[in-house]
Amino acid sequence: MAGTASPRSEQRRAAVARFLAFASAARTVEITGLSPLGGGALQENWGLDARFSGGTLDGEQRLVLRTSAATGVAASLTRVQEFAVQKAAFATGVTVPEPLFASEDPAVWGKPFFIMRRVNGIAAPDRITGDPTLDPALPAIGERLGRELARVHTIRPPGPDLAFLAPYADSGPIQQIARFRAYLDRHSTPRPVVEWGMRWLETHIPPPARPVLCHHDFRTGNYLLDGTLLTAILDWEFAGWGDAHEDIGWFCCKSWRFARPDREAGGIADRTPFYRGYQSESGVSIDPQRVRFWEILASVRWAIIALQQSDRHIFGGERGLDLALTGRRATECELEILMLLDAERNFADG
């Protein structure tokens, strides 16, 4: 009969209901809705509606179950690790969906997952950067995002229950560039512009910074807006210790401006309100030269990630048009590297 759930689907619902009942100390849990959500190139997100009787979540609840896609990239955290990072951010007052439970029990979903509350809003970057009705509110949203990022950066090593994160000595710019070069050395297609960008970066490494928790993918597309209200910072899978300017450079990277490349702060505003929000919340001055270094590294890093995504399609067995097309974004990054380094040369000559 059309619309009848498969036995596997019913087994999965029953297993999730049992897990939620145990985790929340509820008498019973009824799963009233379970369906995949859009978005998320590296992970799967499932909308989960449930009715709890008793326990810590008594009543109707709108949740999200987040688990790994069939293939991924090496830099991504596990879902249980991502859950721990999101818990630390939530406890610090960062606007994130409340993380509730995590499990590595394969009997529940077949692979590790975590559960968080579902919040309203859109993340689609083209809608956010291309909707003229949002224009009057965007500078204030940019300032708010600066404040949110400053709160993230108040978390410092070793952090609460974050011992699994690699030490900054293993994840600084020198180590990142070495990993990028090792990847390109094995890649089937030469990328001389990316190589040139990496060589420039190697000769312009800034002095060491005091490490903070970096989101490492803080950008338009990874936050939710409900109208003009910021409701969530999403996708913590790349989080780790780093230089605070690394997140700032990533947010301002041209690749993440979408419909408005002229708006340097995430395609939503110029840098002034974003920087103002960050500096007023943190009490720390932003160093433009340091941001510039990390902005160039962001273009190199995104070129590598784009190639890794297409590798999942070509070599990893995960067929998908989005993955295949993402690989073509590496060329956009190469153009940006050329433009940034040409501007750097002209600046130095002047």
C-alpha positions as CSV (number, residue, x, y, z in Angstrom):
1,M,0.0,0.0,0.0
2,A,1.4,3.4,-0.9
3,G,2.7,5.4,2.0
4,T,3.2,2.4,4.2
5,A,6.5,2.6,6.2
6,S,9.1,-0.1,5.4
7,P,10.0,-2.7,8.1
8,R,13.4,-1.1,8.4
9,S,11.9,2.3,9.0
10,E,9.6,1.0,11.7
11,Q,12.5,-0.8,13.4
12,R,14.5,2.4,13.3
13,R,11.6,4.4,14.8
14,A,11.2,1.8,17.6
15,A,14.9,1.8,18.3
16,V,15.1,5.7,18.5
17,A,12.0,5.7,20.7
18,R,13.6,3.3,23.2
19,F,16.8,5.3,23.2
20,L,15.0,8.6,23.8
21,A,12.9,7.0,26.6
22,F,16.0,5.8,28.4
23,A,18.0,9.0,27.8
24,S,15.2,11.3,29.0
25,A,13.9,9.0,31.8
26,A,10.4,9.1,30.1
27,R,7.8,6.4,30.7
28,T,7.1,6.2,26.9
29,V,8.2,8.0,23.8
30,E,6.2,8.0,20.5
31,I,7.9,9.0,17.3
32,T,5.3,11.0,15.4
33,G,7.6,12.2,12.5
34,L,10.9,11.2,11.1
35,S,12.2,12.6,7.8
36,P,15.4,13.8,6.2
37,L,16.1,17.5,6.3
38,G,17.8,19.4,3.5
39,G,21.3,20.8,3.6
40,G,24.4,19.4,5.1
41,A,27.0,18.3,2.6
42,L,28.9,16.1,5.1
43,Q,26.3,15.0,7.5
44,E,22.7,13.7,7.5
45,N,20.1,15.7,9.5
46,W,16.7,14.2,10.3
47,G,13.7,16.0,11.5
48,L,12.4,14.1,14.5
49,D,9.0,14.8,16.1
50,A,8.3,12.9,19.3
51,R,5.7,12.8,22.2
52,F,7.3,12.2,25.6
53,S,5.4,11.0,28.6
54,G,7.2,12.0,31.7
55,G,11.0,12.5,32.1
56,T,13.1,15.5,31.3
57,L,11.4,16.3,27.9
58,D,7.7,15.7,28.9
59,G,5.3,16.6,26.1
60,E,5.6,17.3,22.3
61,Q,9.2,17.9,21.1
62,R,10.7,19.0,17.8
63,L,14.2,17.6,17.5
64,V,16.9,16.9,15.0
65,L,18.9,13.7,14.7
66,R,22.4,14.3,13.3
67,T,24.5,11.5,11.9
68,S,27.3,11.0,9.4
69,A,26.8,10.7,5.7
70,A,28.1,7.6,3.9
71,T,31.5,9.2,3.3
72,G,33.2,12.2,4.8
73,V,36.5,14.1,4.9
74,A,39.3,13.4,7.3
75,A,39.1,16.8,9.1
76,S,35.6,16.2,10.4
77,L,34.9,15.4,14.0
78,T,32.8,12.3,14.9
79,R,29.2,13.0,15.8
80,V,29.8,12.3,19.5
81,Q,32.8,14.7,19.4
82,E,30.7,17.3,17.6
83,F,28.0,16.9,20.3
84,A,30.6,17.6,23.0
85,V,31.8,20.8,21.2
86,Q,28.2,22.0,20.8
87,K,27.5,21.3,24.5
88,A,30.5,23.5,25.4
89,A,29.3,26.3,23.1
90,F,25.8,26.1,24.5
91,A,27.1,26.2,28.1
92,T,29.1,29.4,27.1
93,G,26.0,31.2,25.9
94,V,26.5,30.8,22.2
95,T,23.3,30.7,20.2
96,V,23.2,27.0,19.2
97,P,20.4,24.4,19.2
98,E,20.5,22.7,22.6
99,P,22.4,19.4,22.4
100,L,20.5,16.7,24.3
101,F,21.8,13.2,23.8
102,A,24.4,11.3,21.9
103,S,24.9,7.6,21.2
104,E,27.5,5.3,19.5
105,D,25.2,2.2,19.9
106,P,24.9,0.7,16.4
107,A,21.6,-1.0,17.4
108,V,19.8,2.4,17.5
109,W,20.7,4.0,14.1
110,G,23.5,1.9,12.7
111,K,26.1,4.6,13.2
112,P,26.8,7.3,15.9
113,F,24.4,10.2,16.1
114,F,23.3,13.0,18.5
115,I,20.0,14.6,19.2
116,M,19.4,18.4,19.5
117,R,16.4,20.6,19.6
118,R,15.1,21.9,16.3
119,V,14.8,25.7,16.0
120,N,13.1,27.8,13.4
121,G,14.9,29.6,10.6
122,I,16.5,29.4,7.2
123,A,20.2,28.8,6.4
124,A,20.1,29.1,2.6
125,P,22.9,31.5,1.9
126,D,21.5,32.7,-1.5
127,R,18.2,33.6,0.2
128,I,20.0,35.4,3.1
129,T,22.4,37.4,0.9
130,G,20.0,37.9,-2.0
131,D,16.8,39.0,-0.2
132,P,16.5,42.8,-0.5
133,T,13.8,42.9,2.3
134,L,16.6,41.8,4.7
135,D,18.9,44.6,3.7
136,P,18.0,47.1,6.5
137,A,18.6,44.4,9.2
138,L,21.8,42.9,7.8
139,P,24.4,45.2,9.5
140,A,22.8,44.5,12.9
141,I,22.9,40.8,12.1
142,G,26.5,41.1,11.1
143,E,27.3,42.8,14.4
144,R,25.4,40.0,16.3
145,L,27.4,37.4,14.5
146,G,30.6,39.1,15.6
147,R,29.4,38.9,19.2
148,E,28.5,35.2,18.8
149,L,32.0,34.4,17.4
150,A,33.6,36.3,20.3
151,R,31.7,34.1,22.7
152,V,32.9,31.0,20.9
153,H,36.5,32.2,21.4
154,T,36.1,32.5,25.1
155,I,36.5,28.7,25.2
156,R,40.2,27.9,25.6
157,P,42.3,24.7,26.0
158,P,41.7,22.3,27.5
159,G,38.0,23.3,27.5
160,P,35.2,21.4,29.1
161,D,35.3,17.7,28.1
162,L,37.2,18.6,24.9
163,A,40.4,16.6,25.5
164,F,39.9,14.8,22.2
165,L,40.6,18.0,20.2
166,A,44.1,18.0,18.6
167,P,46.6,20.4,20.3
168,Y,47.1,23.7,18.5
169,A,50.7,22.6,17.9
170,D,49.2,20.0,15.6
171,S,46.7,22.2,13.8
172,G,48.3,25.6,13.3
173,P,49.0,27.2,9.9
174,I,52.2,25.3,9.3
175,Q,50.6,21.9,10.0
176,Q,47.5,22.8,7.9
177,I,49.6,23.8,4.9
178,A,51.7,20.6,5.2
179,R,48.5,18.5,5.1
180,F,47.2,20.4,2.1
181,R,50.4,19.9,0.3
182,A,50.4,16.2,1.1
183,Y,46.9,15.9,-0.3
184,L,47.8,17.7,-3.5
185,D,50.9,15.5,-3.9
186,R,48.6,12.5,-4.1
187,H,46.0,14.2,-6.3
188,S,45.6,13.2,-9.9
189,T,45.3,16.8,-11.1
190,P,48.0,19.5,-10.6
191,R,46.8,22.7,-9.0
192,P,49.7,25.2,-9.4
193,V,47.8,28.2,-8.2
194,V,46.9,26.5,-4.9
195,E,50.6,25.5,-4.6
196,W,51.7,29.1,-5.2
197,G,49.2,30.2,-2.5
198,M,50.6,27.7,-0.1
199,R,54.1,28.9,-0.8
200,W,53.1,32.5,-0.1
201,L,51.5,31.4,3.2
202,E,54.6,29.5,4.2
203,T,56.7,32.7,3.9
204,H,54.2,34.9,5.8
205,I,53.3,32.8,8.9
206,P,52.2,35.3,11.6
207,P,53.6,35.0,15.1
208,P,51.9,32.3,17.3
209,A,48.5,33.2,18.8
210,R,47.0,32.1,22.1
211,P,44.7,29.3,21.0
212,V,40.9,29.5,21.3
213,L,38.1,27.3,20.2
214,C,37.5,28.0,16.5
215,H,34.3,26.9,14.8
216,H,36.4,26.5,11.5
217,D,33.3,26.9,9.3
218,F,31.7,30.0,10.7
219,R,30.0,31.5,7.6
220,T,26.8,32.4,5.9
221,G,25.0,29.1,5.3
222,N,25.9,27.8,8.8
223,Y,23.5,30.0,10.8
224,L,19.8,30.2,10.9
225,L,17.7,33.4,10.6
226,D,14.0,33.4,11.5
227,G,13.1,36.6,9.8
228,T,15.7,39.0,11.1
229,L,16.4,37.0,14.3
230,L,19.5,34.9,14.6
231,T,18.3,31.6,16.0
232,A,21.3,29.2,15.7
233,I,24.9,28.7,14.8
234,L,25.1,25.3,13.1
235,D,27.6,22.7,11.9
236,W,30.4,22.3,14.5
237,E,32.0,19.3,12.8
238,F,35.3,21.1,12.0
239,A,35.8,22.8,15.4
240,G,39.2,22.8,17.0
241,W,41.8,24.9,18.7
242,G,43.1,27.8,16.5
243,D,43.9,31.4,16.0
244,A,40.8,33.6,16.6
245,H,41.6,35.5,13.4
246,E,41.2,32.2,11.5
247,D,37.4,32.2,12.0
248,I,37.3,35.9,11.1
249,G,39.2,35.4,7.9
250,W,37.0,32.4,7.0
251,F,33.8,34.4,7.5
252,C,35.1,37.2,5.3
253,C,36.4,34.9,2.6
254,K,34.9,35.8,-0.8
255,S,33.7,32.2,-1.3
256,W,31.1,32.7,1.4
257,R,29.6,36.0,0.2
258,F,27.2,34.3,-2.3
259,A,24.8,36.7,-4.0
260,R,26.7,39.8,-2.6
261,P,30.5,39.5,-3.2
262,D,30.7,43.3,-2.5
263,R,29.7,42.7,1.2
264,E,33.0,41.4,2.7
265,A,31.5,40.1,6.0
266,G,29.7,37.0,4.9
267,G,27.9,38.7,2.0
268,I,25.6,40.5,4.5
269,A,27.5,43.6,5.6
270,D,30.9,45.3,5.3
271,R,33.5,44.4,7.9
272,T,32.8,47.3,10.2
273,P,29.7,46.0,12.1
274,F,31.0,42.5,12.2
275,Y,34.4,43.7,13.6
276,R,32.6,46.0,16.0
277,G,30.5,43.2,17.4
278,Y,33.5,41.0,17.9
279,Q,35.6,43.7,19.5
280,S,32.9,45.0,21.8
281,E,32.1,41.5,23.1
282,S,35.7,40.3,23.4
283,G,37.6,43.4,24.3
284,V,40.2,42.3,21.8
285,S,41.3,44.4,18.8
286,I,41.2,42.7,15.4
287,D,44.5,42.8,13.4
288,P,43.7,43.4,9.7
289,Q,47.0,41.9,8.5
290,R,46.5,38.8,10.5
291,V,42.9,38.5,9.0
292,R,44.4,38.9,5.6
293,F,46.7,36.0,6.1
294,W,43.9,33.8,7.2
295,E,41.6,35.0,4.4
296,I,44.2,33.8,1.9
297,L,44.6,30.5,3.7
298,A,40.8,30.2,3.7
299,S,40.8,30.2,-0.1
300,V,43.5,27.6,-0.2
301,R,41.6,25.5,2.4
302,W,38.3,25.8,0.6
303,A,39.9,24.7,-2.6
304,I,41.2,21.6,-0.9
305,I,37.8,20.8,0.7
306,A,36.1,21.3,-2.7
307,L,38.5,18.8,-4.3
308,Q,37.9,16.4,-1.4
309,Q,34.1,16.6,-1.9
310,S,34.4,15.8,-5.5
311,D,36.7,12.9,-4.6
312,R,33.9,11.4,-2.5
313,H,31.8,11.3,-5.8
314,I,34.6,10.2,-8.1
315,F,36.5,7.8,-5.9
316,G,34.6,7.3,-2.7
317,G,31.5,5.6,-4.1
318,E,29.1,8.3,-2.9
319,R,27.4,9.4,-6.1
320,G,26.0,12.9,-6.0
321,L,25.7,15.9,-8.3
322,D,26.3,18.4,-5.5
323,L,29.5,16.6,-4.6
324,A,30.7,16.6,-8.2
325,L,29.9,20.2,-8.7
326,T,31.6,21.3,-5.5
327,G,34.9,20.2,-7.0
328,R,34.5,22.9,-9.6
329,R,34.5,25.5,-6.8
330,A,38.3,24.9,-6.5
331,T,38.8,27.0,-9.6
332,E,36.9,29.9,-8.1
333,C,39.2,29.7,-5.1
334,E,42.3,29.8,-7.4
335,L,41.0,33.0,-9.0
336,E,40.6,34.5,-5.6
337,I,44.1,33.5,-4.6
338,L,45.5,35.2,-7.7
339,M,43.5,38.4,-7.0
340,L,44.5,38.5,-3.3
341,L,48.2,37.9,-4.0
342,D,48.2,40.4,-6.8
343,A,46.7,42.9,-4.4
344,E,49.3,41.9,-1.8
345,R,52.1,42.6,-4.4
346,N,50.7,45.9,-5.3
347,F,50.4,46.9,-1.7
348,A,54.0,45.9,-1.0
349,D,55.2,47.8,-4.1
350,G,53.3,50.9,-3.0
